[in-house]
Amino acid sequence: MSTRGEVRLWIVQRATAAVLALCVVVHLATIIYAVRGGLTAAEILSRTRGSVAWGAFYAVFVIAAAVHGSIGLRTICMEWLGLAKPWAGRLMAVAAIAMLLTGLRAVCAVVVP
Amino acid sequence: MEVNPLEVSVWRGGADGRFETFEVPRRASQTVLDVVTYIQRHLDPTLAYRFACRVGMCGSCAMTVNGTPRWTCRTHVDKVAKGGRVTIGPLANMPVVRDLVADMREFFDKWARARGQFKPTATRENAFARVKPDSPERREADAGIECIGCGVCYAACDVVAWKPEYLGPAALNRAWTLVNDARDGGQSARLQAVAGDAGCHSCHTLMSCTKHCPKGLSPTRAIAGLKRATAGVDFEDAP
């Protein structure tokens, strides 16, 4: 990838990191709040089912994690496994799609009534 | 408690060399460079090492002391000798010439590759450039210009170790001081040179450079600055 591409990937990873920082804080705060009354699937689903806000929040969370994580995996593949750039890039795309599909499927499972 | 004499293991030979042990008498306020000098003058005159100023200005005496890169002229034996033993080797991440002498060519070539040369925009006919001492750019440059080019940060950097083409903290720190130099006219080529794979974007912010810099500089901060500076640049797609 060109210098321009590398710099863009870095900016995107930085931007998604900022989104993730916020998402993780909200997510952790929700966990701490939610487990106070005991943790059950029914209790979680009662909060998330049909909620457009939680659906949107976790969709953003999943997208940011997929983008951020896959860029990082690309770097790890190149630096630790010695993978050539084009292959690391393809692997990055596969990882991003896999994380998006599994993540968004999970969001649908808890949000769609 | 002081152990006398000091047991000193010194690297001998090239990359395939080995450590050789010497006994060196302890002295008050003795530096690691004093120890190496004692060995060369009294025990083995064939020992190769490099030094010049002995007062922390020239940046030529850096070595690996007990596994840590240090400027040896300003490192007291008291500080590093554990149980009366010291191990001294050449700087890491550079080829060994012989004994304690590392080949710094690649290290300095990278300064050039990072466009560490000042590109003037004025001539002697022009008036002096006025740079406010308290302007943010001048302060950023000030924070980095005391580098003595000793190579300690480069030897401490893990990214250099696994990515030989990486420009390294010292070269990027130099580039950042020039990016903040209002008189310099080489910014576009410089930002192009320090971006991407071999440049600032390879830094993982491990901060070994900042931890080990004997001058207390923060190349990590300089590299973060370069990342910000390159973020807004529309790079040409040169190979």
Boltz contact constraints between the chains, C-beta under 6 A:
constraints:
  - contact:
      token1: [A, 2]
      token2: [B, 237]
      max_distance: 6.0
  - contact:
      token1: [A, 3]
      token2: [B, 195]
      max_distance: 6.0
  - contact:
      token1: [A, 3]
      token2: [B, 196]
      max_distance: 6.0
  - contact:
      token1: [A, 3]
      token2: [B, 235]
      max_distance: 6.0
  - contact:
      token1: [A, 4]
      token2: [B, 235]
      max_distance: 6.0
  - contact:
      token1: [A, 4]
      token2: [B, 237]
      max_distance: 6.0
  - contact:
      token1: [A, 6]
      token2: [B, 196]
      max_distance: 6.0
  - contact:
      token1: [A, 6]
      token2: [B, 201]
      max_distance: 6.0
  - contact:
      token1: [A, 7]
      token2: [B, 195]
      max_distance: 6.0
  - contact:
      token1: [A, 7]
      token2: [B, 230]
      max_distance: 6.0
  - contact:
      token1: [A, 10]
      token2: [B, 201]
      max_distance: 6.0
  - contact:
      token1: [A, 11]
      token2: [B, 231]
      max_distance: 6.0
